Amino acid sequence: MEIDKAFYESALRQTERDLATLERERTTIRGEMARMQRELRSLADKRIEWVRAAGSIKTLIGLSLSEEEAALCGTPAEKERLAQIPPDAFKEISLPVAARKYLEILGRPATHRELKDGLRRGGINPELKHLDNSLRTALQRRPEEFVFLKDKGGVGQWELTEWSDVIDQVPNEVVRPESRRLSVVGGSTAAVREA
């Protein structure tokens, strides 16, 4: 029984095209999932703000607070946490270490400007002429520690990788077999590489 190599070659090409399509769909879906997870985090932050507002109003008019309102209204405000950063908090330490420390104090992701301004307030090396670019480069070189997330039309934010539940947005490398053309040589089939 002779095998029809042309049929299998065409089936192989179709399978490779289907695999490439599948990988593109996976990448698209991963991007959508990441966007939706960021949206969920944003909504959770907004909810906390509204619960704090409700708790403040209840406190003002003398009503009792729910457990959640009491827990959220009893924590120090972000401005108070930032005011506790001493002017020499980031002296003599590297940019990535200072950025990590600042984000941990802040307790949330921060825009690049917020991060830069916070490090300046904390006394980061004043001799750095281009802190903006130096900081960006230092954080980009440490993808295992820092993630920069940006929604369409939004302002991007730096966050620590351990905070990020965003699925890896870098698509898996598509592994494609070498392209080969089958041809009959002297009664047997041989694989010839296409140039």
N, C-alpha and C positions, 0 to 999 in steps of 0.2 A: 504494500500500500504506500503510495507516494504522497508526501505532504505538500500542500500548495503553499509555498513560501510567500507568494505575493499576498495571499489572504491574510496570513499572520502578520506580515509587515504592515499592511493597512490597519489591522486591528491594533497593533502596537502603537502606531502613530495616533490613532483615535484615543487610545488609553492615555497616552502622554498629554494630548490636548485636554482631555477630561480632567486629568490630574492637575494641570496648570490652572484650569477654570476653578476647580475645587479649592486650590490654594488661594486664589484671588478672593473667592467668596469668604473663606475663613478669615483672611486679613480684614476684609470689610466688616465682618460681624464682630471681630475682636475690637476694631476701632469704635464701632457703635456701642459695644458693651462698656468700653472704657469711658466714652462720653457720658453714658447713662449713669455709670458709677460716680463720676465727678458731679453730675447733676444731683444725684441722691445726697452726696455729701454737702452740696450747696444748700439743698432744701433742709437738711438736718441742722445746718448752721442757722438758717433763717428761722427755723422752728424754735431753736434755743433763744434767739433774740426776742421772738414774740412771747415766749413763756416768761422771759425776764421782764419784758414790758408789762405783761399781765400781773406778775408778782409785784412789781414796783407800784402799779396803780392800786392793787389790793392793799399793799402796805400803807399807801398814802391815805386811802379812805377807811382803813381800819378793818378790813376783812381778813379772815384766816387764809393762809397759803396752803396749797397742796404740797405733798412731799417734794415733787419735782420743782415747783416754784421756790420752795424754801431752800432746796439744795442749790439751785442756780442763782438765786438772789443773794445767797450767803457767801458766794465765792468772790474774791477780789476782781474788780473789773480789769480789763486789758490795760487801760492807762495806768492803773496802779502797779501792775506787774512790770510794765515798761519803765515806770518811774523808779523801780527798785534796782534797775541795772546801774551799777556804779560806773563812773566815767572811766575807770581803768579796767573794766571787766574783760576786755578783749586785747589788752596790751600784751605784747610779746608772745602772742600765739598766732598760728597760721590762719589764713582766711577760711579754709574748710572747717577747722576746729571752732573758730569763732562763729561761723554761720550755723553750724550744728547747735552750738550753745544758745545762740539767739533764737533759733526756731523752737528749741525745747522750752525756753523761757516764755516765748510767745504762745506756744501750745497750739499753733495752727499754721497752715501754709502762709507764705508771705510773698508779695510781689518783689521783683528785683529791687525796685526803689526803696520799699520798706526795709528790705534786708540791708541794703547799702547804708541807708540813713541810720538804722539801728546799730550797725557796726561802727559807724562814725561816732554816735553818741557814747558807745561803749569803749571808745579810745583805741580803735584799731590803728595800726601803724599810720601816723599822720603823714609820713614821708611818701606814701603811695600816691603818685600823681594821678593815676587813672584807676581809681578804686573800682569804678563801674566795670571796666573791661577785665581787670585782674580778677575780680570776684566771679564774673561770668565764666571766665576761662577755668578758674580753679574748681568751680562746681561742676562744669561740664566734663572735666577730666576724672570725676569721681561718680560715675553713674551707679556704682554700687551703694553710694550713700545718699545722693541727691537726685530728685526727679523734677523736671520742669514741665508742668502741665499747662496747656493752653486750649481753651475752647474756642470754637470759631467766633470771631468778633470780640472775644473777651481778652482780658489782660492775663498773661501767664503768671503762674505762681511756682515758687520753689517749695518743695516739701521733702521730708526725709523719706527714704525708700521704705522704711518700716511702717510708715503711716499709709503708704499707698496700697490700696487694694485693687489698683488698676492692673488689668491683665497686661502682660508684656505686649507692647504695641509694635515691637519689631517683628515683622513677619518671619516665620520660619523659613530658612533657606530652602528654596525649591530644588530638590535634587532631581536632575533629569539625566537619564541614561545617555551615553554617547550616541550620537546619531550615526546609524549604520545603514548602508544600502546592501541588500542581498543580491548576489548575482551568481549565476551558474557557471562554474569553471571546471571544465573537463569532467562533466557528469556529476560533480558534487557541488554542494552549495557552500560558498565562502562569504564571509562578512568583509565588506570593503568599507573603510572609513570615508565619509564624505568630507571634502575639503571645504 
